[in-house]
Amino acid sequence: MTNVSVFPGATPLPFDADIMLDDAKGILESVVIVGEYEDGSEYFSSSVGNGPEVLWMLERAKLKLLTAVDGD
């Protein structure tokens, strides 16, 4: 384990995926992971088995991302 802390705010800089995943362990009730392999292919995994609920989580996250520019 490193002594790197996850920055709680928005940043345009890339961050190590392993550190981000480790930081989320033990604090989330459910999770949807969308990622990209080094070859550019997509990765998707979810702890939620209900497709509409997964979509709802993704849409809520998308809304947060889109409104973050406005200072939400």
C-alpha positions in Angstrom: 0.0 0.0 0.0 1.2 3.5 -0.8 0.9 6.7 1.2 -1.1 8.3 -1.6 -4.5 9.8 -0.7 -7.3 10.1 -3.2 -8.1 13.8 -3.9 -11.8 14.4 -3.0 -12.4 17.1 -5.7 -12.5 17.2 -9.4 -9.2 17.0 -11.3 -8.4 16.8 -15.1 -5.4 14.6 -14.3 -5.6 10.8 -14.7 -5.3 8.7 -11.6 -4.3 5.1 -11.0 -7.4 2.8 -11.2 -6.1 0.4 -8.5 -5.8 3.2 -6.0 -9.3 4.4 -6.8 -10.8 0.9 -6.4 -8.9 0.4 -3.1 -10.2 3.7 -1.8 -13.9 2.6 -2.5 -13.6 -0.8 -0.7 -15.7 -1.2 2.4 -17.7 2.0 2.0 -20.0 1.3 -0.9 -23.4 -0.5 -0.8 -23.4 -1.2 -4.6 -21.0 -0.5 -7.4 -21.0 -0.2 -11.2 -17.5 -0.3 -12.8 -16.9 0.9 -16.3 -13.4 0.9 -17.5 -11.0 0.4 -20.4 -8.3 -2.1 -20.9 -4.9 -0.9 -22.2 -5.9 -2.2 -25.7 -8.9 0.1 -25.7 -11.6 -2.5 -25.2 -14.3 -1.9 -22.6 -14.7 -3.5 -19.2 -18.1 -3.5 -17.3 -19.0 -5.1 -14.0 -21.8 -4.5 -11.5 -22.8 -5.7 -8.1 -26.4 -4.9 -9.0 -28.2 -7.6 -10.9 -31.1 -5.4 -12.0 -30.5 -3.7 -15.4 -32.8 -0.7 -14.9 -31.2 0.0 -11.5 -27.7 -0.1 -13.1 -28.9 2.3 -15.8 -30.3 4.6 -13.2 -27.0 4.6 -11.3 -25.1 5.4 -14.5 -27.6 8.2 -15.5 -27.3 9.8 -12.0 -23.5 9.7 -12.3 -23.7 11.2 -15.8 -25.8 14.0 -14.4 -23.3 14.7 -11.7 -20.5 14.8 -14.3 -22.4 17.1 -16.6 -23.4 19.5 -13.9 -19.9 19.5 -12.2 -18.9 22.2 -14.7 -21.5 24.5 -13.3 -20.2 24.1 -9.8 -22.7 21.6 -8.5 
